[in-house]
Amino acid sequence: MPTYQYICYDCKKRFEVYLTYAEYDQAEMTCPKCHSFDVRRRIGRIRIARTEESRLENLMDTENLDGIEEDPKALGRLMRQMGSELGEEMGPEFDEVVSRLESGQGPEEIERDLPDLGADLDDGDSFID
């Protein structure tokens, strides 16, 4: 059954409604919080199915790689984009490293501040190189 997203213009409450296509044509929507009829349908995010190959090609665009060796912020942006493209939860350690890079902190400084980072990696590699 499709999900439809709405917002109430009176109380600003956002809500979702599950309706069949037939019900959608007949439904008179009201806000579940304040019962106002002044609601409008919101258009939610759209997802575009892409192959893993096309996602990786996008990441390896040379424009994305410019400056990552000298600029921690550029490296952080690329890592954030990579995490987003992979579509998987990367965990709090990844978020911590990316946030530090985006704030301008260098990889060496991050490794010094977080000595146990990547300690559970099997091959002994560092979490960030």
Number of C-alpha atoms within 10 A of each C-alpha: 8 10 11 16 15 21 18 22 14 13 14 13 14 17 16 14 13 12 14 12 11 8 10 14 9 8 10 9 17 16 22 12 12 12 13 14 13 13 21 15 14 13 9 10 6 6 6 6 6 9 9 11 9 11 14 13 11 15 17 13 10 9 9 15 13 13 12 15 11 10 15 20 20 19 23 24 17 20 21 19 15 17 17 13 16 12 9 9 10 12 9 9 13 18 16 13 23 24 17 18 23 20 12 15 17 19 19 11 12 16 17 10 10 13 11 11 17 16 12 11 10 7 7 9 11 14 16 13 8
